[in-house]
Amino acid sequence: METRKGSDLSLTVLIPVHNEEGSIRGTLEELYSKCLNQLTNFELILLEDGSADRTAEVLHECEQQFPNLKAATQRERIGYRTI
């Protein structure tokens, strides 16, 4: 990827997650680091889909750690659907 830090380029990444308690923090750390090194304007939006584990809590903890991260959670699993 070509470095564009300081350019007007912006990026929004939408990531659906379900039962990812054990892996989501590491994934976010890596993705956030890559975005931070390449972009000045980015946001990561995670859509938690009614996980049965602690995925929602981990995401809310990560929101405190990563300023460009937003997490949306729902109580019941909806799964894939067309908007």
N, C-alpha and C positions, 0 to 999 in steps of 0.2 A: 504494500500500500504506500502510495506517495504521501509524504508528510505535507499537510496543509495547515498546520498550526498557525493561527493568526489570520487565516483567510475568512471569508464570509460564509464558508461552508457550515451548515448545521445538519444535525442528524438526530432523528428520534428512532429508537429501537423498541418495538413492542415484543415482549417475550411472554407467551403463555406458560404457566407452570402448574404442575399437579404432583403432589407427593414427592417433592424434591428437597426435603429437609437436609439430607446428608450431602448434597452436592451444590445447592444453589449459592451458598456463600462463596465458595471457591470460583465458581463460574462468574459470579458478579465481580469479584476482585480482579480476575483476569480481563474481563470485558471492560470494566471501568478504567483499568490501567491503560489498555490499548486506546480507548477513546480519549482519555486525558492527555496522552502523548501525541495524538494526531489532531485533535479538534479543540476549538475554544468554546464551541456552542453545541452541546449535545444533551440528550436526556434519555434515560432508560426507564421504560414503563413496563412493570411486571404485572401480569394479570393472573392472579391465583384463583384456581377453579375448584373450590370446595375440597381441598386436600384433607385427608384423614390424619395426617401427621402434623408436625409443627411448622410446616412450610410458611404459613401466614405469619407466625410470630417471628421467624427468622427474617422474613422480608421486612417486617416493620423495624426490626433491629438494624437491618442494613440501611434502611432509610436514614437513620441517624448517622451512620458512618459515611454514606455517599450522598452528597448534596444534590446531585443530578438524578437521583433515583426516586421514582414514585411507584408505590405499590397499591394495587386495587385488589380487594379480596371479596369473595362471595361465599356464603354459607353452604350453598348447594351446588353440586357439580352440574354444569350445563353441557360441557363437552364442546365438540366442534359444531359450528353452525354457520350458516351463511347470513351475512348482515344485509 
